[in-house]
Amino acid sequence: MLARQSAIRPKFRVRGGSTALRQGRVYKKKKVSLRDQLVRDAVLIGHAADRDHDFSSASAAGDTRLAARTRRRARSATDNQLARFSLSVTVDAMNQHDPIIVTRCRELGIDQHGLVSITNFVRAAMYHIALPGTLPADQHLAIDNAVRRATNRIACQGRHGDSRSMSRVLSRGALRLREAILADPAIPAGKKLGHWRSQVTDEHQEPVREVERRWGATPDIAAETVVAWLLERPSAIILREEERRIANAHRHSGAPEERYAEPGIIIELVELGAADFFAQGRVRPQRKSAYHVERLPFADA
């Protein structure tokens, strides 16, 4: 709300570009009917309005204005529609320009929400790097954090979680171990997953430092290019004993082929992550926290 002085009395106006929200607690007199009419007229809406509105009096303006402290919690139906529209535009662009990314996401069990999340980590790092005065150490941290967060999303099939429990990219050694643990009657069913997790680790097929080197060598690189790298060689779950066999020269550099040749590590993409594997068909309870989002599969090509 902006007040504009006139020769007779002040006018109160909602300017075009307002971000007033539909829901929320109004001040004192609560002229809900006036507020609702302004909503119907697309003056008070959940996104930028494209026209002004003059109130007939200061009282009418004050009665209609939303409490500022409730705005952070208020989300209108229009907000949700805009969020879904923004998501669909982002994913549609990826579908159109890089079908290889979408195909790879399907292979790894990643949905549209997951792909947007992965891409946003990369975009946020690019924004940070481009800020004036960003120190080299901060640039390193931005890339390192983006790569680690994005690869965790990939391992967890586009969601937040524990990669060792959810990843479907495993070494043959890790696969044999979980088969052995499942068949071992001495290990209680409820402890099999934990027993397996204690003996495996998350290993970046392409080390973070290698991704950072490639990223830094191309200043104008597109976010989708980085996402394609990460999807092509996602982190893998391997035995801790296998990790110790990787030569020091290949700890932080090199392609998977040369890094894994000497220790004999072979990576496979399987149908089930460890949590689902040890559940053995039992329906696992789905925890729906405040951040839960239903899966949104890619449309058929």
Secondary structure, 3 states (H helix, E strand, C coil): CEEECCCCCCEEEECCCCCCCCCCCECCCCCHHHHHHHHHCCCCCCCCCCCCEECCCHHHHHHHCECHHHCCCCCCHHHHHHHHHHHHHHHHHHHHHCHHHHHHHHHHCCCHHHHHHHHHHHHHHHHHHHCCCCCHHHHHHHHHHHHHHHHHHHHCCCCCCCHHHHCCEEEHHHHHHHHHHHHCCCCCHHHHHHHHHCCEEEECCCCHHHHHHHHHCCCCCCHHHHHHHHHHCCCEEEEHHHHHHCCHHHCCCCCHHHHHHCCCCCEEECCCCHHHHHHCCCCCCCCCCCCCCCCCCCCCC
